[in-house]
Amino acid sequence: MKTSKRKTRRGLHAGCAMAGLVLGCNSSDATSSSQLSASPNGQLPSAGAAGATSTPGGAAGSNATAVGAANGEALPGSLAVQPSTQAGAAATDAGGMSSATPDAAANNDAGGVTPVPGILAATPPMGWNSWNTFGCNVSEQLIKSMADAMVARGMQAAGYQYVNIDDCWMNGRDGNGKLQWSANFPAGMPALANYIHSKGLKIGIYEVPANRTCASTYGGYTPGVGSLGHEADDARTFAEWGIDYLKYDLCQGQRSSFAVMRDALRATGRPILYSINPGNGQNDLCPPGSCALDLPNIANIWRIGFDIDTQWTSWLRLIDENANLYASAGPGHFNDPDMLEVGRGGTADEDRSHFSLWAIMAAPLLAGNDPRNMSAATQTILTNPEVIAVDQDALGIQGRVVATPAANLQVWSKPLSGTNTRAVVLFNRSAGAAAMTVQWAALGLPTGTAAVRDLWSHADLGSFTDSYTAPSVASHGVVMLKITSAAPAPAAP
């Protein structure tokens, strides 16, 4: 859900913050949700937690968890990492959020994805969010149709898991202070969660650490009540409904309350991915390094900038704001430059650039379009398996700029699983086409030959010595590569 200025200017159809990906839809979901749907407030007769048991704990991983160092290779500058710290052995993620044990995760993963055992959001979340296209116009039928379309149009098969309902789903609280869903959800949230889970997907929901949601504060949606002071009750409600993901949007609320909701979610025992937006507009951001919050120990993903929109300049702003935050990302905790705007007004080259940069930055991939009527070109971009594989690489490293050969030309690199393997984006931000070269030395690869594959044309380009030159990168476009050195990794000392 968006904050302040743009909402006032563009109304309730402005863009919004992201959601995320979780371990597991519990085997108990069907039972608890069917019981809940009969109740007007969606409460079980007794407050049992749905899901795997939680284990208090600290960091389960960072971007030092499994990188080139584990393969015995050297990385340049601040890409250098320490050997793995057995991230997968922990039963909690970096934020101390509850997550399933390895066995429970295997049994409870409705989407069929097998992340690193024991880490919630071991790779960046993938899914869809309602706000960019539909704003406050959300309903049970709409959300069901989105889940259907995600399956029918190949998004689920490509790895998209979350169907996230943003603001405007609630209708205040009942006499006991329990959240109520609006009349637009006649069967109730538990029944909707059952439907989403039956598709092999997961369901996300929205709240704020304030008294009123963003749509209430800026758009007059009076039933939009926040969770401030109700954190424990609301977390239990979400768990009982079968919710898998919570987007928690500051929206003039209290930053100190992010940790309160974290603890409340953990106490439910259900693995619920925790996505937060700690910023209040462009002039009050809260990214890692300049925020009083210890973000990796509070949430699984966190917004790093103000809201995205459909303009190229908006995408560039968020790319630049996220470019130097790579040290904060890793399995279980990722920087979030906001939802995707692919298929919502950009050119084909710009949409490919948008998707490529989000992937190499290990960003959440949360579509904001209408998948029911997306074009074939948009579908091809959103479901490109080779680009998605870069985003979802198990190392969980956020890529960074390693060279700027000329003004508005950038070479981005991200270490991938495997020896001496890199994803590379040659990014042309300029107004004209340009030839661009990547040097192996900038990537921390050994001198000599390396195999180069184009991830958008799905073509092996051949073996090249010490560098590769793309003869023409389109204006606002990219060439995205996978480069694998032929040289063996150096022997461990």
Secondary structure, DSSP 8 states (H G I E B T S, - for coil): ---THHHHHHGGGS--------S---TTHHHHHHHHHTSTT---SS----S-----------TTSSSGGGGT----GGG-------GGG-SB-TT--B---HHHHHHH-TT----STT-TTSS--EEEESHHHHTT---HHHHHHHHHHHHHTTHHHHT--EEE--SS-EEEE-TTS-EEE-TT-TT-HHHHHHHHHHTT-EEEEEE-SSSB-HHHHHH--TT-B--TT-HHHHHHHHHHHT--EEEEE-TTS-TTHHHHHHHHHHHH-S--EEEEE---STTS---TTS-SS-GGGT-SEEE-SS---SSHHHHHHHHHHHTT-GGG-BTTBEEE-----TTSS--HHHHHHHHHHHHHTT--EEE-S-TTS--HHHHHHHT-HHHHHHHT-TT----EEEEEEETTEEEEEEE-SSTTEEEEEEEE-SSS-EEEEEEHHHHT--SSEEEEEETTTTEEEEEEESEEEEEEE-TT-EEEEEEEESS------
